[in-house]
Amino acid sequence: MNLKDIMQEKVFAVVGDTLNEEKYAYKIKNELMDHGYKVYSVGKELTSLNDISEEIDVIDLCINPSKGLTLLKECEKKYKYILIQPGAESKALLEYLDRTHAPFLEGCALVGLRLYAKIN
């Protein structure tokens, strides 16, 4: 799995402050939508990944690592990948993902959009 693979998916859950224009979660959410991706916002809009009504392709963590870890531990939804934005990683989070064999990549969705945005 690499960033190109992730950007070919369709349904993203952006986890972070998607309401504050200054935050990367807001920027990522809006750029994904501008490129035709279906985006759910978790953190300020939805409180849980479990509130999403369909299967998730990519969980994009743009949130404090401890909050991201809590949301992932509570997640009962199926997903294909987790994308961890710079600054959203921690030793505890990475250890949890390794222990649970979750498919994850540390990378930037904005870079992915510039290089590999899906074609509508």
VOZATI-402014 format. One record per atom (N, C-alpha, C): residue in three letters; y, z, x; atom name; residue number from 1. Coordinates in steps of 0.02 Angstrom, whole numbers, plus 50000, padded with zeros to 5 digits. Example, Ala and Ser with C-alpha at 12.3 -4.5 7.8 and 13.67 -1.06 7.14 Angstrom:
2
node res=ala; north=49716; up=50390; east=50660; atom=N; n=1
node res=ala; north=49775; up=50390; east=50615; atom=CA; n=1
node res=ala; north=49835; up=50390; east=50660; atom=C; n=1
node res=ser; north=49888; up=50354; east=50642; atom=N; n=2
node res=ser; north=49947; up=50357; east=50684; atom=CA; n=2
node res=ser; north=50002; up=50394; east=50645; atom=C; n=2
***
This chain:
120
node res=met; north=49941; up=50000; east=50042; atom=N; n=1
node res=met; north=50000; up=50000; east=50000; atom=CA; n=1
node res=met; north=50062; up=50000; east=50045; atom=C; n=1
node res=asn; north=50111; up=49960; east=50024; atom=N; n=2
node res=asn; north=50174; up=49958; east=50060; atom=CA; n=2
node res=asn; north=50231; up=49950; east=50009; atom=C; n=2
node res=leu; north=50292; up=49948; east=50034; atom=N; n=3
node res=leu; north=50350; up=49944; east=49989; atom=CA; n=3
node res=leu; north=50349; up=49879; east=49948; atom=C; n=3
node res=lys; north=50325; up=49826; east=49976; atom=N; n=4
node res=lys; north=50321; up=49762; east=49938; atom=CA; n=4
node res=lys; north=50274; up=49770; east=49878; atom=C; n=4
node res=asp; north=50216; up=49803; east=49889; atom=N; n=5
node res=asp; north=50169; up=49815; east=49833; atom=CA; n=5
node res=asp; north=50203; up=49856; east=49778; atom=C; n=5
node res=ile; north=50237; up=49908; east=49797; atom=N; n=6
node res=ile; north=50270; up=49952; east=49749; atom=CA; n=6
node res=ile; north=50321; up=49914; east=49707; atom=C; n=6
node res=met; north=50359; up=49871; east=49739; atom=N; n=7
node res=met; north=50412; up=49835; east=49704; atom=CA; n=7
node res=met; north=50386; up=49781; east=49657; atom=C; n=7
node res=gln; north=50321; up=49767; east=49659; atom=N; n=8
node res=gln; north=50292; up=49719; east=49613; atom=CA; n=8
node res=gln; north=50270; up=49752; east=49548; atom=C; n=8
node res=glu; north=50274; up=49817; east=49544; atom=N; n=9
node res=glu; north=50255; up=49853; east=49483; atom=CA; n=9
node res=glu; north=50310; up=49848; east=49431; atom=C; n=9
node res=lys; north=50298; up=49873; east=49371; atom=N; n=10
node res=lys; north=50345; up=49862; east=49315; atom=CA; n=10
node res=lys; north=50377; up=49925; east=49288; atom=C; n=10
node res=val; north=50340; up=49980; east=49285; atom=N; n=11
node res=val; north=50364; up=50041; east=49252; atom=CA; n=11
node res=val; north=50375; up=50096; east=49304; atom=C; n=11
node res=phe; north=50438; up=50116; east=49310; atom=N; n=12
node res=phe; north=50458; up=50167; east=49359; atom=CA; n=12
node res=phe; north=50481; up=50230; east=49323; atom=C; n=12
node res=ala; north=50463; up=50287; east=49351; atom=N; n=13
node res=ala; north=50492; up=50351; east=49331; atom=CA; n=13
node res=ala; north=50535; up=50375; east=49389; atom=C; n=13
node res=val; north=50600; up=50374; east=49379; atom=N; n=14
node res=val; north=50646; up=50397; east=49431; atom=CA; n=14
node res=val; north=50658; up=50471; east=49418; atom=C; n=14
node res=val; north=50641; up=50512; east=49468; atom=N; n=15
node res=val; north=50644; up=50585; east=49461; atom=CA; n=15
node res=val; north=50703; up=50610; east=49501; atom=C; n=15
node res=gly; north=50754; up=50636; east=49466; atom=N; n=16
node res=gly; north=50814; up=50662; east=49498; atom=CA; n=16
node res=gly; north=50872; up=50661; east=49450; atom=C; n=16
node res=asp; north=50932; up=50669; east=49476; atom=N; n=17
node res=asp; north=50992; up=50671; east=49435; atom=CA; n=17
node res=asp; north=51016; up=50599; east=49422; atom=C; n=17
node res=thr; north=50991; up=50570; east=49368; atom=N; n=18
node res=thr; north=51007; up=50500; east=49351; atom=CA; n=18
node res=thr; north=51071; up=50494; east=49310; atom=C; n=18
node res=leu; north=51105; up=50550; east=49298; atom=N; n=19
node res=leu; north=51167; up=50548; east=49258; atom=CA; n=19
node res=leu; north=51230; up=50552; east=49302; atom=C; n=19
node res=asn; north=51223; up=50573; east=49364; atom=N; n=20
node res=asn; north=51279; up=50581; east=49409; atom=CA; n=20
node res=asn; north=51286; up=50519; east=49452; atom=C; n=20
node res=glu; north=51341; up=50483; east=49443; atom=N; n=21
node res=glu; north=51352; up=50419; east=49479; atom=CA; n=21
node res=glu; north=51351; up=50426; east=49555; atom=C; n=21
node res=glu; north=51361; up=50486; east=49580; atom=N; n=22
node res=glu; north=51362; up=50498; east=49652; atom=CA; n=22
node res=glu; north=51292; up=50506; east=49682; atom=C; n=22
node res=lys; north=51242; up=50516; east=49640; atom=N; n=23
node res=lys; north=51174; up=50529; east=49664; atom=CA; n=23
node res=lys; north=51134; up=50465; east=49671; atom=C; n=23
node res=tyr; north=51088; up=50466; east=49720; atom=N; n=24
node res=tyr; north=51046; up=50407; east=49731; atom=CA; n=24
node res=tyr; north=51000; up=50393; east=49672; atom=C; n=24
node res=ala; north=50978; up=50445; east=49637; atom=N; n=25
node res=ala; north=50935; up=50434; east=49579; atom=CA; n=25
node res=ala; north=50971; up=50390; east=49527; atom=C; n=25
node res=tyr; north=51035; up=50402; east=49517; atom=N; n=26
node res=tyr; north=51075; up=50362; east=49470; atom=CA; n=26
node res=tyr; north=51078; up=50289; east=49494; atom=C; n=26
node res=lys; north=51092; up=50280; east=49558; atom=N; n=27
node res=lys; north=51098; up=50213; east=49586; atom=CA; n=27
node res=lys; north=51032; up=50175; east=49582; atom=C; n=27
node res=ile; north=50978; up=50210; east=49599; atom=N; n=28
node res=ile; north=50912; up=50179; east=49598; atom=CA; n=28
node res=ile; north=50893; up=50160; east=49526; atom=C; n=28
node res=lys; north=50903; up=50206; east=49480; atom=N; n=29
node res=lys; north=50887; up=50193; east=49409; atom=CA; n=29
node res=lys; north=50922; up=50130; east=49386; atom=C; n=29
node res=asn; north=50987; up=50126; east=49398; atom=N; n=30
node res=asn; north=51026; up=50069; east=49372; atom=CA; n=30
node res=asn; north=51009; up=50004; east=49407; atom=C; n=30
node res=glu; north=50997; up=50006; east=49471; atom=N; n=31
node res=glu; north=50978; up=49944; east=49506; atom=CA; n=31
node res=glu; north=50910; up=49920; east=49485; atom=C; n=31
node res=leu; north=50863; up=49966; east=49474; atom=N; n=32
node res=leu; north=50798; up=49946; east=49449; atom=CA; n=32
node res=leu; north=50805; up=49912; east=49381; atom=C; n=32
node res=met; north=50844; up=49942; east=49337; atom=N; n=33
node res=met; north=50854; up=49913; east=49270; atom=CA; n=33
node res=met; north=50889; up=49845; east=49275; atom=C; n=33
node res=asp; north=50937; up=49839; east=49320; atom=N; n=34
node res=asp; north=50972; up=49775; east=49329; atom=CA; n=34
node res=asp; north=50924; up=49720; east=49352; atom=C; n=34
node res=his; north=50870; up=49739; east=49385; atom=N; n=35
node res=his; north=50821; up=49690; east=49409; atom=CA; n=35
node res=his; north=50763; up=49681; east=49360; atom=C; n=35
node res=gly; north=50768; up=49710; east=49301; atom=N; n=36
node res=gly; north=50718; up=49698; east=49249; atom=CA; n=36
node res=gly; north=50660; up=49746; east=49247; atom=C; n=36
node res=tyr; north=50662; up=49800; east=49286; atom=N; n=37
node res=tyr; north=50609; up=49850; east=49283; atom=CA; n=37
node res=tyr; north=50619; up=49895; east=49223; atom=C; n=37
node res=lys; north=50565; up=49922; east=49197; atom=N; n=38
node res=lys; north=50569; up=49973; east=49144; atom=CA; n=38
node res=lys; north=50574; up=50040; east=49179; atom=C; n=38
node res=val; north=50625; up=50079; east=49162; atom=N; n=39
node res=val; north=50638; up=50141; east=49198; atom=CA; n=39
node res=val; north=50643; up=50200; east=49151; atom=C; n=39
node res=tyr; north=50608; up=50253; east=49168; atom=N; n=40
node res=tyr; north=50615; up=50318; east=49134; atom=CA; n=40
node res=tyr; north=50647; up=50366; east=49183; atom=C; n=40
node res=ser; north=50691; up=50409; east=49158; atom=N; n=41
node res=ser; north=50727; up=50456; east=49199; atom=CA; n=41
node res=ser; north=50703; up=50527; east=49186; atom=C; n=41
node res=val; north=50679; up=50560; east=49238; atom=N; n=42
node res=val; north=50653; up=50627; east=49232; atom=CA; n=42
node res=val; north=50694; up=50674; east=49275; atom=C; n=42
node res=gly; north=50713; up=50729; east=49247; atom=N; n=43
node res=gly; north=50753; up=50778; east=49283; atom=CA; n=43
node res=gly; north=50811; up=50800; east=49240; atom=C; n=43
node res=lys; north=50855; up=50754; east=49225; atom=N; n=44
node res=lys; north=50913; up=50769; east=49183; atom=CA; n=44
node res=lys; north=50906; up=50740; east=49112; atom=C; n=44
node res=glu; north=50868; up=50686; east=49105; atom=N; n=45
node res=glu; north=50860; up=50653; east=49040; atom=CA; n=45
node res=glu; north=50794; up=50675; east=49007; atom=C; n=45
node res=leu; north=50739; up=50662; east=49038; atom=N; n=46
node res=leu; north=50674; up=50689; east=49016; atom=CA; n=46
node res=leu; north=50659; up=50749; east=49061; atom=C; n=46
node res=thr; north=50626; up=50800; east=49035; atom=N; n=47
node res=thr; north=50614; up=50859; east=49075; atom=CA; n=47
node res=thr; north=50548; up=50857; east=49112; atom=C; n=47
node res=ser; north=50503; up=50812; east=49095; atom=N; n=48
node res=ser; north=50437; up=50810; east=49124; atom=CA; n=48
node res=ser; north=50412; up=50738; east=49128; atom=C; n=48
node res=leu; north=50371; up=50724; east=49177; atom=N; n=49
node res=leu; north=50337; up=50659; east=49180; atom=CA; n=49
node res=leu; north=50292; up=50650; east=49119; atom=C; n=49
node res=asn; north=50268; up=50704; east=49092; atom=N; n=50
node res=asn; north=50224; up=50701; east=49033; atom=CA; n=50
node res=asn; north=50261; up=50678; east=48970; atom=C; n=50
node res=asp; north=50328; up=50678; east=48971; atom=N; n=51
node res=asp; north=50367; up=50655; east=48914; atom=CA; n=51
node res=asp; north=50370; up=50579; east=48909; atom=C; n=51
node res=ile; north=50346; up=50544; east=48959; atom=N; n=52
node res=ile; north=50347; up=50471; east=48959; atom=CA; n=52
node res=ile; north=50289; up=50446; east=48916; atom=C; n=52
node res=ser; north=50304; up=50399; east=48872; atom=N; n=53
node res=ser; north=50257; up=50379; east=48820; atom=CA; n=53
node res=ser; north=50205; up=50328; east=48843; atom=C; n=53
node res=glu; north=50211; up=50301; east=48903; atom=N; n=54
node res=glu; north=50163; up=50251; east=48926; atom=CA; n=54
node res=glu; north=50141; up=50267; east=48997; atom=C; n=54
node res=glu; north=50093; up=50229; east=49022; atom=N; n=55
node res=glu; north=50071; up=50240; east=49090; atom=CA; n=55
node res=glu; north=50127; up=50221; east=49139; atom=C; n=55
node res=ile; north=50130; up=50257; east=49193; atom=N; n=56
node res=ile; north=50181; up=50248; east=49244; atom=CA; n=56
node res=ile; north=50151; up=50210; east=49302; atom=C; n=56
node res=asp; north=50187; up=50160; east=49326; atom=N; n=57
node res=asp; north=50165; up=50125; east=49386; atom=CA; n=57
node res=asp; north=50187; up=50163; east=49448; atom=C; n=57
node res=val; north=50251; up=50182; east=49451; atom=N; n=58
node res=val; north=50279; up=50214; east=49510; atom=CA; n=58
node res=val; north=50320; up=50275; east=49491; atom=C; n=58
node res=ile; north=50305; up=50331; east=49522; atom=N; n=59
node res=ile; north=50348; up=50391; east=49517; atom=CA; n=59
node res=ile; north=50392; up=50389; east=49579; atom=C; n=59
node res=asp; north=50457; up=50385; east=49569; atom=N; n=60
node res=asp; north=50505; up=50381; east=49624; atom=CA; n=60
node res=asp; north=50540; up=50448; east=49630; atom=C; n=60
node res=leu; north=50524; up=50486; east=49682; atom=N; n=61
node res=leu; north=50553; up=50553; east=49692; atom=CA; n=61
node res=leu; north=50620; up=50549; east=49728; atom=C; n=61
node res=cys; north=50673; up=50568; east=49692; atom=N; n=62
node res=cys; north=50741; up=50570; east=49719; atom=CA; n=62
node res=cys; north=50769; up=50640; east=49704; atom=C; n=62
node res=ile; north=50731; up=50691; east=49719; atom=N; n=63
node res=ile; north=50745; up=50758; east=49696; atom=CA; n=63
node res=ile; north=50728; up=50808; east=49751; atom=C; n=63
node res=asn; north=50754; up=50868; east=49746; atom=N; n=64
node res=asn; north=50737; up=50921; east=49792; atom=CA; n=64
node res=asn; north=50661; up=50925; east=49796; atom=C; n=64
node res=pro; north=50633; up=50928; east=49857; atom=N; n=65
node res=pro; north=50560; up=50926; east=49865; atom=CA; n=65
node res=pro; north=50523; up=50979; east=49824; atom=C; n=65
node res=ser; north=50549; up=51039; east=49819; atom=N; n=66
node res=ser; north=50514; up=51091; east=49782; atom=CA; n=66
node res=ser; north=50512; up=51075; east=49707; atom=C; n=66
node res=lys; north=50565; up=51047; east=49681; atom=N; n=67
node res=lys; north=50565; up=51026; east=49610; atom=CA; n=67
node res=lys; north=50518; up=50967; east=49599; atom=C; n=67
node res=gly; north=50519; up=50920; east=49646; atom=N; n=68
node res=gly; north=50473; up=50863; east=49642; atom=CA; n=68
node res=gly; north=50401; up=50885; east=49643; atom=C; n=68
node res=leu; north=50385; up=50932; east=49687; atom=N; n=69
node res=leu; north=50317; up=50958; east=49691; atom=CA; n=69
node res=leu; north=50296; up=50991; east=49626; atom=C; n=69
node res=thr; north=50341; up=51030; east=49597; atom=N; n=70
node res=thr; north=50326; up=51062; east=49532; atom=CA; n=70
node res=thr; north=50312; up=51010; east=49479; atom=C; n=70
node res=leu; north=50354; up=50959; east=49474; atom=N; n=71
node res=leu; north=50344; up=50907; east=49423; atom=CA; n=71
node res=leu; north=50278; up=50869; east=49434; atom=C; n=71
node res=leu; north=50261; up=50856; east=49496; atom=N; n=72
node res=leu; north=50198; up=50822; east=49510; atom=CA; n=72
node res=leu; north=50138; up=50865; east=49493; atom=C; n=72
node res=lys; north=50142; up=50929; east=49507; atom=N; n=73
node res=lys; north=50086; up=50974; east=49492; atom=CA; n=73
node res=lys; north=50075; up=50979; east=49416; atom=C; n=73
node res=glu; north=50129; up=50974; east=49378; atom=N; n=74
node res=glu; north=50125; up=50978; east=49305; atom=CA; n=74
node res=glu; north=50105; up=50911; east=49273; atom=C; n=74
node res=cys; north=50109; up=50857; east=49311; atom=N; n=75
node res=cys; north=50098; up=50790; east=49284; atom=CA; n=75
node res=cys; north=50026; up=50778; east=49263; atom=C; n=75
node res=glu; north=50018; up=50758; east=49201; atom=N; n=76
node res=glu; north=49952; up=50740; east=49174; atom=CA; n=76
node res=glu; north=49947; up=50664; east=49162; atom=C; n=76
node res=lys; north=50001; up=50628; east=49177; atom=N; n=77
node res=lys; north=50003; up=50556; east=49166; atom=CA; n=77
node res=lys; north=49969; up=50519; east=49222; atom=C; n=77
node res=lys; north=49941; up=50461; east=49205; atom=N; n=78
node res=lys; north=49914; up=50417; east=49257; atom=CA; n=78
node res=lys; north=49972; up=50379; east=49289; atom=C; n=78
node res=tyr; north=49965; up=50366; east=49353; atom=N; n=79
node res=tyr; north=50014; up=50326; east=49389; atom=CA; n=79
node res=tyr; north=49978; up=50292; east=49447; atom=C; n=79
node res=lys; north=50011; up=50240; east=49473; atom=N; n=80
node res=lys; north=49981; up=50203; east=49529; atom=CA; n=80
node res=lys; north=50006; up=50228; east=49597; atom=C; n=80
node res=tyr; north=50071; up=50240; east=49602; atom=N; n=81
node res=tyr; north=50101; up=50257; east=49666; atom=CA; n=81
node res=tyr; north=50155; up=50310; east=49658; atom=C; n=81
node res=ile; north=50168; up=50346; east=49712; atom=N; n=82
node res=ile; north=50226; up=50389; east=49718; atom=CA; n=82
node res=ile; north=50267; up=50363; east=49776; atom=C; n=82
node res=leu; north=50332; up=50353; east=49764; atom=N; n=83
node res=leu; north=50379; up=50333; east=49816; atom=CA; n=83
node res=leu; north=50424; up=50393; east=49829; atom=C; n=83
node res=ile; north=50426; up=50414; east=49891; atom=N; n=84
node res=ile; north=50466; up=50473; east=49910; atom=CA; n=84
node res=ile; north=50528; up=50449; east=49947; atom=C; n=84
node res=gln; north=50586; up=50458; east=49917; atom=N; n=85
node res=gln; north=50649; up=50438; east=49947; atom=CA; n=85
node res=gln; north=50665; up=50483; east=50007; atom=C; n=85
node res=pro; north=50703; up=50458; east=50055; atom=N; n=86
node res=pro; north=50724; up=50500; east=50111; atom=CA; n=86
node res=pro; north=50759; up=50564; east=50085; atom=C; n=86
node res=gly; north=50738; up=50621; east=50111; atom=N; n=87
node res=gly; north=50766; up=50685; east=50090; atom=CA; n=87
node res=gly; north=50727; up=50718; east=50034; atom=C; n=87
node res=ala; north=50682; up=50683; east=50002; atom=N; n=88
node res=ala; north=50643; up=50711; east=49947; atom=CA; n=88
node res=ala; north=50574; up=50734; east=49970; atom=C; n=88
node res=glu; north=50562; up=50731; east=50036; atom=N; n=89
node res=glu; north=50498; up=50751; east=50063; atom=CA; n=89
node res=glu; north=50501; up=50822; east=50091; atom=C; n=89
node res=ser; north=50444; up=50853; east=50094; atom=N; n=90
node res=ser; north=50437; up=50918; east=50126; atom=CA; n=90
node res=ser; north=50365; up=50924; east=50150; atom=C; n=90
node res=lys; north=50353; up=50970; east=50194; atom=N; n=91
node res=lys; north=50286; up=50981; east=50219; atom=CA; n=91
node res=lys; north=50239; up=51000; east=50161; atom=C; n=91
node res=ala; north=50262; up=51044; east=50117; atom=N; n=92
node res=ala; north=50221; up=51066; east=50060; atom=CA; n=92
node res=ala; north=50205; up=51007; east=50014; atom=C; n=92
node res=leu; north=50254; up=50965; east=50000; atom=N; n=93
node res=leu; north=50243; up=50907; east=49957; atom=CA; n=93
node res=leu; north=50192; up=50859; east=49988; atom=C; n=93
node res=leu; north=50201; up=50843; east=50052; atom=N; n=94
node res=leu; north=50156; up=50796; east=50085; atom=CA; n=94
node res=leu; north=50085; up=50824; east=50090; atom=C; n=94
node res=glu; north=50079; up=50889; east=50103; atom=N; n=95
node res=glu; north=50014; up=50921; east=50105; atom=CA; n=95
node res=glu; north=49979; up=50918; east=50037; atom=C; n=95
node res=tyr; north=50018; up=50929; east=49983; atom=N; n=96
node res=tyr; north=49990; up=50925; east=49916; atom=CA; n=96
node res=tyr; north=49965; up=50855; east=49901; atom=C; n=96
node res=leu; north=50005; up=50805; east=49917; atom=N; n=97
node res=leu; north=49986; up=50736; east=49904; atom=CA; n=97
node res=leu; north=49925; up=50716; east=49945; atom=C; n=97
node res=asp; north=49921; up=50738; east=50007; atom=N; n=98
node res=asp; north=49862; up=50724; east=50047; atom=CA; n=98
node res=asp; north=49800; up=50758; east=50017; atom=C; n=98
node res=arg; north=49808; up=50821; east=49998; atom=N; n=99
node res=arg; north=49752; up=50860; east=49971; atom=CA; n=99
node res=arg; north=49725; up=50830; east=49906; atom=C; n=99
node res=thr; north=49770; up=50803; east=49865; atom=N; n=100
node res=thr; north=49749; up=50775; east=49801; atom=CA; n=100
node res=thr; north=49735; up=50700; east=49805; atom=C; n=100
node res=his; north=49740; up=50672; east=49865; atom=N; n=101
node res=his; north=49727; up=50601; east=49876; atom=CA; n=101
node res=his; north=49772; up=50556; east=49834; atom=C; n=101
node res=ala; north=49834; up=50578; east=49823; atom=N; n=102
node res=ala; north=49882; up=50538; east=49785; atom=CA; n=102
node res=ala; north=49908; up=50481; east=49828; atom=C; n=102
node res=pro; north=49912; up=50421; east=49800; atom=N; n=103
node res=pro; north=49938; up=50364; east=49838; atom=CA; n=103
node res=pro; north=50015; up=50368; east=49843; atom=C; n=103
node res=phe; north=50040; up=50380; east=49904; atom=N; n=104
node res=phe; north=50112; up=50388; east=49911; atom=CA; n=104
node res=phe; north=50138; up=50350; east=49972; atom=C; n=104
node res=leu; north=50202; up=50338; east=49970; atom=N; n=105
node res=leu; north=50237; up=50305; east=50025; atom=CA; n=105
node res=leu; north=50305; up=50336; east=50032; atom=C; n=105
node res=glu; north=50326; up=50350; east=50093; atom=N; n=106
node res=glu; north=50394; up=50372; east=50105; atom=CA; n=106
node res=glu; north=50435; up=50310; east=50117; atom=C; n=106
node res=gly; north=50486; up=50299; east=50076; atom=N; n=107
node res=gly; north=50526; up=50239; east=50082; atom=CA; n=107
node res=gly; north=50585; up=50240; east=50034; atom=C; n=107
node res=cys; north=50622; up=50187; east=50033; atom=N; n=108
node res=cys; north=50683; up=50183; east=49993; atom=CA; n=108
node res=cys; north=50678; up=50126; east=49943; atom=C; n=108
node res=ala; north=50687; up=50143; east=49880; atom=N; n=109
node res=ala; north=50684; up=50093; east=49826; atom=CA; n=109
node res=ala; north=50741; up=50042; east=49832; atom=C; n=109
node res=leu; north=50799; up=50064; east=49855; atom=N; n=110
node res=leu; north=50855; up=50018; east=49861; atom=CA; n=110
node res=leu; north=50840; up=49964; east=49914; atom=C; n=110
node res=val; north=50808; up=49984; east=49969; atom=N; n=111
node res=val; north=50787; up=49936; east=50020; atom=CA; n=111
node res=val; north=50734; up=49890; east=49989; atom=C; n=111
node res=gly; north=50687; up=49919; east=49952; atom=N; n=112
node res=gly; north=50635; up=49879; east=49920; atom=CA; n=112
node res=gly; north=50664; up=49827; east=49873; atom=C; n=112
node res=leu; north=50716; up=49847; east=49835; atom=N; n=113
node res=leu; north=50748; up=49799; east=49790; atom=CA; n=113
node res=leu; north=50780; up=49741; east=49828; atom=C; n=113
node res=arg; north=50811; up=49756; east=49884; atom=N; n=114
node res=arg; north=50844; up=49704; east=49924; atom=CA; n=114
node res=arg; north=50793; up=49655; east=49952; atom=C; n=114
node res=leu; north=50736; up=49681; east=49972; atom=N; n=115
node res=leu; north=50686; up=49640; east=50006; atom=CA; n=115
node res=leu; north=50634; up=49609; east=49960; atom=C; n=115
node res=tyr; north=50613; up=49647; east=49908; atom=N; n=116
node res=tyr; north=50554; up=49627; east=49871; atom=CA; n=116
node res=tyr; north=50559; up=49631; east=49795; atom=C; n=116
node res=ala; north=50619; up=49631; east=49767; atom=N; n=117
node res=ala; north=50626; up=49639; east=49695; atom=CA; n=117
node res=ala; north=50582; up=49588; east=49659; atom=C; n=117
node res=lys; north=50550; up=49612; east=49606; atom=N; n=118
node res=lys; north=50506; up=49567; east=49568; atom=CA; n=118
node res=lys; north=50548; up=49513; east=49535; atom=C; n=118
node res=ile; north=50516; up=49459; east=49522; atom=N; n=119
node res=ile; north=50549; up=49403; east=49488; atom=CA; n=119
node res=ile; north=50537; up=49411; east=49413; atom=C; n=119
node res=asn; north=50591; up=49410; east=49375; atom=N; n=120
node res=asn; north=50586; up=49418; east=49302; atom=CA; n=120
node res=asn; north=50551; up=49360; east=49270; atom=C; n=120
***
